[in-house]
Structure formats: C-alpha cells, structure tokens
Amino acid sequence: MTAELVDSHCHLDFPDFDGETDAIIARARAAGVTRMVTICTRQANEPRVRALVEAHEGLFYTIGVHPMSVGKEPPLTVAQLVDYARHPKMVGIGETGLDYHYTPDTIQAQHDSLRVHIEAAQTTGLPLVIHARDADDDMARILTEGARVAPYSCVMHCFSSGAALARTALDLGFYLSMSGIAAFPKSHELRAIFAAAPLDRILVETDSPYLAPPPHRGRRNEPAYVAHTARVGADLFGLTADQFADATSANFDRLFPRAARKAAAA
C-alpha cells in the first residue's frame, strides 16, 4: 500500500501503550498511517492527551464522556466542551453515545450526556463521535431529534449495530467507521451493511488497543493494523487498497476539516 491511511479512532493514552508511544507511532507511519485521532474518554486525562498530540505531527484528539463511564466520571457541560474545542488539534466531540449492554443502570444519565455532547457538536461545528451498543432504537431517536434542532456532523465509531441504525445515520448525513470487527471471519452481516453504504461515508479505525483485526486478533491492537481492516474494506467495494485508502482519507478530511486544514498547513 502506497496511499496514506488515517486511523480515525484510537486510545494512545491508555496504559496498554505506556512507554511505547513513539515506537507505536513509528510503526503506524511505516504502515502508511500518517494521521491518528486519539480519543480522550476521561476529563482527568485531557492534559496528558493534549501533550501527546502537541508532541507529534499527524496526531489529533477528541474529548467526551464515554457512555460506560457516565456513572463514574464527572459530567462535561456544553461550556466545558466548547472551551476544550479552542485547541487547534482538538477535532471532535466524544466519544459519547449509549451502551445498554454493559451499563443499563445509567440509561437516563447516558441520554442526558449524549444530548450535551450533541449540543456541543452543534455549537462548535466539530463532528460527534458516537459509541452505540444494544441501544439502536434510542440512539436513532436521539440523534434524529438532535438533527431537528440544529445540524451537526457525526461518525458512528466502530459501527457494529444493525442495518436500521446504519440507514438512519446515513440518512442524517453521518459516517460509518469500520473497525477490526468488520474483518472478523463471522462478521458477514456487518460487512454487508458496510458494502451497502455509500463509499463516501466510510471511515476506518482501530479502536486500539481493542479489537485487533486478523492476523492479530486476540492480541493488543495498534494504529498500524488499520491497514488490515482497510484491505477488507477495499475488497468489499471492489477497489485496490490504495483506492480505498484515498477514499477513506478524503472522507476523513471532509468530516474532520480542522484536521484536514492542519495537515495541509504542515
């Protein structure tokens, strides 16, 4: 692969990568992954994440309260998210969303948090980064309600939900992101959902350190491995690996214009 790839969602501040950040970024670049968005899911970690992206070209970040952490982390307000968004390498709001699989005890608090993040995305013009698990109906409803109030952009990160939620997201103008799950041998239905989507709404990601694609499945994931998922995506759309990389990088630039402008100015 000679085209450049983007890992649109990873967690480089997680303990899994302690002491190895430089080596991991170097391996990513060697694999053609020139840009990465590292997702800050704890407000307390924001200074560390900010310092990380400031120290490396091609790294960007987002901040939000993960739905599984709503009951444990202090809530973020719209004003706080807007303030964080003043940093030039802060490129998105989230991840936020709904997770009824692991944390059904905080459903109402998750709804409230999601709406705060939607309002922050509308206020800043930065894209929303959504996590959805076992909450398709409520997710579709809240995202649609938000869009009726004011426009905003969004990516359904690590998309592994059903076809109905995919259609709702696409109808709202949102993007679907392929993770290593789409490369798992038994993910036939998920690959069919991606194959039915417009190519210009597809991103790729690792969600590292989680969900490593084959041939690394079961081991720690890292941004370099997004190339394996991208090859699966290329096959789905009948493209070469370079063509798919070019398409998904263009999609990333369209969804994350602040990252695109920063890269163009480098």
C-alpha positions as a LaTeX table, in Angstrom:
\begin{tabular}{lrrr}
\hline
Residue & $x$ (\AA) & $y$ (\AA) & $z$ (\AA) \\
\hline
Met1 & 0.00 & 0.00 & 0.00 \\
Thr2 & 1.43 & 3.38 & $-1.04$ \\
Ala3 & $-1.56$ & 5.63 & $-0.29$ \\
Glu4 & $-1.90$ & 7.26 & 3.12 \\
Leu5 & $-4.33$ & 5.91 & 5.71 \\
Val6 & $-5.98$ & 7.53 & 8.70 \\
Asp7 & $-6.76$ & 5.76 & 11.97 \\
Ser8 & $-9.83$ & 7.78 & 12.88 \\
His9 & $-10.21$ & 6.35 & 16.39 \\
Cys10 & $-7.61$ & 5.02 & 18.82 \\
His11 & $-6.70$ & 5.41 & 22.50 \\
Leu12 & $-2.99$ & 6.14 & 22.66 \\
Asp13 & $-3.18$ & 7.38 & 26.25 \\
Phe14 & $-4.35$ & 4.01 & 27.59 \\
Pro15 & $-1.97$ & 2.10 & 29.92 \\
Asp16 & $-1.60$ & $-0.62$ & 27.27 \\
Phe17 & 0.73 & 1.74 & 25.40 \\
Asp18 & 2.73 & 3.16 & 28.31 \\
Gly19 & 6.35 & 3.71 & 27.38 \\
Glu20 & 5.79 & 2.66 & 23.77 \\
Thr21 & 4.07 & 5.64 & 22.19 \\
Asp22 & 6.98 & 6.68 & 19.97 \\
Ala23 & 7.50 & 3.14 & 18.69 \\
Ile24 & 3.77 & 2.67 & 18.05 \\
Ile25 & 3.56 & 5.90 & 16.08 \\
Ala26 & 6.67 & 4.93 & 14.10 \\
Arg27 & 5.15 & 1.54 & 13.22 \\
Ala28 & 1.94 & 3.27 & 12.16 \\
Arg29 & 3.83 & 5.59 & 9.83 \\
Ala30 & 5.76 & 2.65 & 8.39 \\
Ala31 & 2.41 & 1.01 & 7.59 \\
Gly32 & 1.20 & 4.16 & 5.79 \\
Val33 & $-0.93$ & 5.51 & 8.66 \\
Thr34 & 0.03 & 9.18 & 8.63 \\
Arg35 & $-2.73$ & 10.57 & 10.86 \\
Met36 & $-4.39$ & 9.30 & 14.02 \\
Val37 & $-7.17$ & 10.61 & 16.25 \\
Thr38 & $-6.69$ & 9.60 & 19.87 \\
Ile39 & $-9.91$ & 9.70 & 21.88 \\
Cys40 & $-9.88$ & 11.11 & 25.42 \\
Thr41 & $-12.62$ & 9.46 & 27.47 \\
Arg42 & $-11.71$ & 10.92 & 30.87 \\
Gln43 & $-11.54$ & 14.62 & 31.62 \\
Ala44 & $-8.69$ & 13.99 & 34.04 \\
Asn45 & $-6.59$ & 12.62 & 31.17 \\
Glu46 & $-7.07$ & 15.63 & 28.88 \\
Pro47 & $-3.76$ & 17.32 & 29.77 \\
Arg48 & $-1.86$ & 14.11 & 29.01 \\
Val49 & $-3.68$ & 13.56 & 25.71 \\
Arg50 & $-3.20$ & 17.19 & 24.72 \\
Ala51 & 0.53 & 16.98 & 25.44 \\
Leu52 & 0.75 & 13.79 & 23.38 \\
Val53 & $-0.82$ & 15.32 & 20.26 \\
Glu54 & 1.18 & 18.52 & 20.67 \\
Ala55 & 4.38 & 16.47 & 20.60 \\
His56 & 3.60 & 14.58 & 17.37 \\
Glu57 & 2.68 & 15.71 & 13.87 \\
Gly58 & $-0.37$ & 13.97 & 12.48 \\
Leu59 & $-1.95$ & 13.30 & 15.88 \\
Phe60 & $-5.26$ & 14.86 & 16.87 \\
Tyr61 & $-7.70$ & 14.32 & 19.72 \\
Thr62 & $-11.29$ & 14.47 & 20.86 \\
Ile63 & $-12.78$ & 14.57 & 24.34 \\
Gly64 & $-16.02$ & 13.34 & 25.82 \\
Val65 & $-17.57$ & 11.13 & 28.47 \\
His66 & $-17.86$ & 7.51 & 27.32 \\
Pro67 & $-21.37$ & 6.15 & 27.96 \\
Met68 & $-19.97$ & 3.28 & 30.03 \\
Ser69 & $-18.30$ & 5.86 & 32.29 \\
Val70 & $-21.28$ & 8.17 & 32.80 \\
Gly71 & $-21.92$ & 6.80 & 36.27 \\
Lys72 & $-18.26$ & 7.10 & 37.32 \\
Glu73 & $-16.88$ & 10.20 & 35.62 \\
Pro74 & $-17.88$ & 13.81 & 36.30 \\
Pro75 & $-20.22$ & 15.07 & 33.59 \\
Leu76 & $-18.98$ & 17.51 & 30.98 \\
Thr77 & $-21.03$ & 20.59 & 30.21 \\
Val78 & $-21.53$ & 22.20 & 26.83 \\
Ala79 & $-19.43$ & 25.15 & 28.00 \\
Gln80 & $-16.55$ & 22.88 & 29.03 \\
Leu81 & $-16.59$ & 21.05 & 25.70 \\
Val82 & $-16.67$ & 24.34 & 23.82 \\
Asp83 & $-13.70$ & 25.52 & 25.84 \\
Tyr84 & $-11.70$ & 22.36 & 25.08 \\
Ala85 & $-12.53$ & 22.86 & 21.40 \\
Arg86 & $-10.44$ & 26.03 & 21.33 \\
His87 & $-7.32$ & 23.88 & 21.00 \\
Pro88 & $-6.37$ & 23.63 & 17.29 \\
Lys89 & $-5.71$ & 19.87 & 17.46 \\
Met90 & $-8.98$ & 19.08 & 19.24 \\
Val91 & $-11.03$ & 17.89 & 16.27 \\
Gly92 & $-14.20$ & 16.22 & 17.59 \\
Ile93 & $-16.69$ & 15.81 & 20.43 \\
Gly94 & $-16.85$ & 12.44 & 22.17 \\
Glu95 & $-16.81$ & 9.63 & 22.30 \\
Thr96 & $-20.31$ & 9.69 & 23.64 \\
Gly97 & $-23.36$ & 7.58 & 22.99 \\
Leu98 & $-25.38$ & 4.78 & 24.51 \\
Asp99 & $-24.33$ & 1.37 & 25.86 \\
Tyr100 & $-27.12$ & $-0.79$ & 27.25 \\
His101 & $-25.03$ & $-3.98$ & 27.12 \\
Tyr102 & $-22.62$ & $-3.18$ & 29.93 \\
Thr103 & $-24.24$ & $-0.22$ & 31.71 \\
Pro104 & $-28.05$ & $-0.46$ & 31.54 \\
Asp105 & $-28.25$ & 1.01 & 35.05 \\
Thr106 & $-27.34$ & 4.52 & 33.81 \\
Ile107 & $-29.66$ & 4.79 & 30.81 \\
Gln108 & $-31.20$ & 8.17 & 31.68 \\
Ala109 & $-27.82$ & 9.64 & 32.56 \\
Gln110 & $-26.46$ & 8.35 & 29.23 \\
His111 & $-29.32$ & 10.07 & 27.41 \\
Asp112 & $-28.61$ & 13.34 & 29.19 \\
Ser113 & $-24.88$ & 13.11 & 28.48 \\
Leu114 & $-25.45$ & 12.31 & 24.81 \\
Arg115 & $-27.67$ & 15.36 & 24.40 \\
Val116 & $-25.00$ & 17.57 & 25.98 \\
His117 & $-22.42$ & 16.27 & 23.51 \\
Ile118 & $-24.81$ & 16.79 & 20.57 \\
Glu119 & $-25.33$ & 20.41 & 21.61 \\
Ala120 & $-21.57$ & 20.89 & 21.90 \\
Ala121 & $-21.09$ & 19.50 & 18.38 \\
Gln122 & $-23.76$ & 21.86 & 17.09 \\
Thr123 & $-22.16$ & 24.81 & 18.88 \\
Thr124 & $-18.56$ & 24.14 & 17.83 \\
Gly125 & $-19.15$ & 22.70 & 14.37 \\
Leu126 & $-16.91$ & 19.76 & 15.28 \\
Pro127 & $-18.09$ & 16.22 & 14.49 \\
Leu128 & $-19.64$ & 13.97 & 17.10 \\
Val129 & $-18.02$ & 10.57 & 17.79 \\
Ile130 & $-20.68$ & 8.00 & 18.71 \\
His131 & $-20.43$ & 4.69 & 20.57 \\
Ala132 & $-23.57$ & 2.54 & 20.27 \\
Arg133 & $-24.20$ & $-0.90$ & 21.72 \\
Asp134 & $-27.56$ & $-2.65$ & 22.20 \\
Ala135 & $-29.37$ & 0.69 & 22.04 \\
Asp136 & $-30.25$ & 1.07 & 18.37 \\
Asp137 & $-33.80$ & 2.43 & 18.74 \\
Asp138 & $-32.98$ & 5.06 & 21.35 \\
Met139 & $-29.79$ & 6.00 & 19.52 \\
Ala140 & $-31.66$ & 6.58 & 16.26 \\
Arg141 & $-34.33$ & 8.59 & 18.05 \\
Ile142 & $-31.97$ & 10.88 & 19.98 \\
Leu143 & $-29.68$ & 11.51 & 17.02 \\
Thr144 & $-32.69$ & 12.35 & 14.85 \\
Glu145 & $-34.20$ & 14.61 & 17.49 \\
Gly146 & $-30.91$ & 16.47 & 17.73 \\
Ala147 & $-30.74$ & 16.97 & 13.98 \\
Arg148 & $-34.21$ & 18.53 & 14.01 \\
Val149 & $-32.95$ & 21.20 & 16.41 \\
Ala150 & $-29.77$ & 22.11 & 14.51 \\
Pro151 & $-27.43$ & 20.43 & 12.03 \\
Tyr152 & $-24.30$ & 18.60 & 13.14 \\
Ser153 & $-21.88$ & 16.05 & 11.72 \\
Cys154 & $-21.18$ & 12.64 & 13.21 \\
Val155 & $-19.35$ & 9.35 & 12.86 \\
Met156 & $-20.75$ & 6.08 & 14.19 \\
His157 & $-17.44$ & 4.81 & 15.52 \\
Cys158 & $-16.64$ & 1.09 & 15.42 \\
Phe159 & $-20.03$ & 0.52 & 13.83 \\
Ser160 & $-21.40$ & $-2.93$ & 14.70 \\
Ser161 & $-25.10$ & $-2.21$ & 15.12 \\
Gly162 & $-27.99$ & $-3.19$ & 12.88 \\
Ala163 & $-28.92$ & $-2.14$ & 9.37 \\
Ala164 & $-31.76$ & 0.11 & 10.58 \\
Leu165 & $-29.44$ & 2.28 & 12.68 \\
Ala166 & $-26.96$ & 2.40 & 9.80 \\
Arg167 & $-29.70$ & 3.65 & 7.49 \\
Thr168 & $-30.80$ & 6.29 & 10.00 \\
Ala169 & $-27.23$ & 7.51 & 10.41 \\
Leu170 & $-26.64$ & 7.64 & 6.66 \\
Asp171 & $-29.96$ & 9.42 & 6.08 \\
Leu172 & $-28.82$ & 12.06 & 8.59 \\
Gly173 & $-25.63$ & 12.55 & 6.58 \\
Phe174 & $-23.43$ & 10.75 & 9.10 \\
Tyr175 & $-20.50$ & 8.38 & 8.56 \\
Leu176 & $-19.90$ & 4.73 & 9.48 \\
Ser177 & $-16.46$ & 3.66 & 10.70 \\
Met178 & $-15.04$ & 0.18 & 10.08 \\
Ser179 & $-13.04$ & $-1.39$ & 12.90 \\
Gly180 & $-11.37$ & $-4.77$ & 13.15 \\
Ile181 & $-14.79$ & $-6.31$ & 13.85 \\
Ala182 & $-15.61$ & $-5.92$ & 10.16 \\
Ala183 & $-12.60$ & $-8.10$ & 9.36 \\
Phe184 & $-13.60$ & $-10.96$ & 11.67 \\
Pro185 & $-14.48$ & $-14.10$ & 9.66 \\
Lys186 & $-18.03$ & $-14.38$ & 11.05 \\
Ser187 & $-18.96$ & $-10.69$ & 10.52 \\
His188 & $-20.83$ & $-11.38$ & 7.27 \\
Glu189 & $-23.90$ & $-9.31$ & 8.16 \\
Leu190 & $-21.79$ & $-6.35$ & 9.27 \\
Arg191 & $-19.75$ & $-6.42$ & 6.08 \\
Ala192 & $-23.00$ & $-6.43$ & 4.11 \\
Ile193 & $-24.11$ & $-3.26$ & 5.91 \\
Phe194 & $-20.86$ & $-1.52$ & 5.01 \\
Ala195 & $-20.99$ & $-2.77$ & 1.41 \\
Ala196 & $-24.50$ & $-1.28$ & 1.04 \\
Ala197 & $-23.37$ & 2.14 & 2.29 \\
Pro198 & $-22.01$ & 4.89 & 0.02 \\
Leu199 & $-18.24$ & 4.77 & $-0.23$ \\
Asp200 & $-18.05$ & 8.46 & 0.58 \\
Arg201 & $-19.44$ & 7.81 & 4.09 \\
Ile202 & $-16.91$ & 5.20 & 5.22 \\
Leu203 & $-14.01$ & 5.68 & 7.64 \\
Val204 & $-11.56$ & 3.15 & 9.08 \\
Glu205 & $-10.22$ & 2.88 & 12.60 \\
Thr206 & $-8.58$ & 0.52 & 15.07 \\
Asp207 & $-10.22$ & 1.45 & 18.39 \\
Ser208 & $-6.84$ & 0.27 & 19.66 \\
Pro209 & $-5.82$ & $-1.23$ & 21.98 \\
Tyr210 & $-9.03$ & $-3.22$ & 21.37 \\
Leu211 & $-10.43$ & $-5.30$ & 18.50 \\
Ala212 & $-7.31$ & $-6.19$ & 16.56 \\
Pro213 & $-8.16$ & $-7.49$ & 13.07 \\
Pro214 & $-6.78$ & $-10.74$ & 11.70 \\
Pro215 & $-3.96$ & $-11.76$ & 11.66 \\
His216 & $-3.51$ & $-10.05$ & 15.04 \\
Arg217 & $-6.89$ & $-10.93$ & 16.54 \\
Gly218 & $-6.72$ & $-11.66$ & 20.25 \\
Arg219 & $-3.64$ & $-9.50$ & 20.75 \\
Arg220 & $-3.22$ & $-5.83$ & 21.52 \\
Asn221 & $-4.33$ & $-3.64$ & 18.64 \\
Glu222 & $-2.40$ & $-0.58$ & 17.44 \\
Pro223 & $-2.84$ & 2.05 & 14.70 \\
Ala224 & $-0.58$ & 0.26 & 12.19 \\
Tyr225 & $-3.15$ & $-2.54$ & 12.00 \\
Val226 & $-5.80$ & $-0.30$ & 10.43 \\
Ala227 & $-4.18$ & $-1.34$ & 7.14 \\
His228 & $-5.59$ & $-4.86$ & 7.60 \\
Thr229 & $-9.13$ & $-3.56$ & 8.06 \\
Ala230 & $-8.68$ & $-1.25$ & 5.08 \\
Arg231 & $-7.83$ & $-4.21$ & 2.85 \\
Val232 & $-11.11$ & $-5.86$ & 3.86 \\
Gly233 & $-12.92$ & $-2.63$ & 3.06 \\
Ala234 & $-11.21$ & $-2.42$ & $-0.32$ \\
Asp235 & $-12.43$ & $-5.91$ & $-1.19$ \\
Leu236 & $-15.99$ & $-5.01$ & $-0.17$ \\
Phe237 & $-16.05$ & $-2.07$ & $-2.56$ \\
Gly238 & $-14.11$ & $-3.74$ & $-5.36$ \\
Leu239 & $-11.21$ & $-1.33$ & $-5.02$ \\
Thr240 & $-7.47$ & $-1.60$ & $-4.70$ \\
Ala241 & $-6.04$ & $-0.97$ & $-1.25$ \\
Asp242 & $-4.68$ & 2.38 & $-2.42$ \\
Gln243 & $-8.03$ & 3.46 & $-3.88$ \\
Phe244 & $-9.82$ & 2.61 & $-0.64$ \\
Ala245 & $-7.18$ & 4.41 & 1.41 \\
Asp246 & $-7.54$ & 7.50 & $-0.76$ \\
Ala247 & $-11.34$ & 7.41 & $-0.48$ \\
Thr248 & $-11.46$ & 6.97 & 3.29 \\
Ser249 & $-8.79$ & 9.63 & 3.81 \\
Ala250 & $-10.86$ & 12.06 & 1.74 \\
Asn251 & $-13.90$ & 11.17 & 3.83 \\
Phe252 & $-11.93$ & 11.84 & 6.99 \\
Asp253 & $-10.87$ & 15.25 & 5.70 \\
Arg254 & $-14.48$ & 16.12 & 4.90 \\
Leu255 & $-15.75$ & 15.05 & 8.34 \\
Phe256 & $-12.79$ & 16.44 & 10.30 \\
Pro257 & $-11.98$ & 19.69 & 8.46 \\
Arg258 & $-9.85$ & 21.01 & 11.32 \\
Ala259 & $-7.54$ & 18.00 & 10.98 \\
Ala260 & $-7.53$ & 18.45 & 7.20 \\
Arg261 & $-6.53$ & 22.12 & 7.48 \\
Lys262 & $-3.81$ & 21.31 & 9.99 \\
Ala263 & $-2.38$ & 18.61 & 7.74 \\
Ala264 & $-2.45$ & 20.92 & 4.70 \\
Ala265 & $-0.57$ & 23.60 & 6.63 \\
Ala266 & 2.13 & 21.21 & 7.89 \\
\hline
\end{tabular}
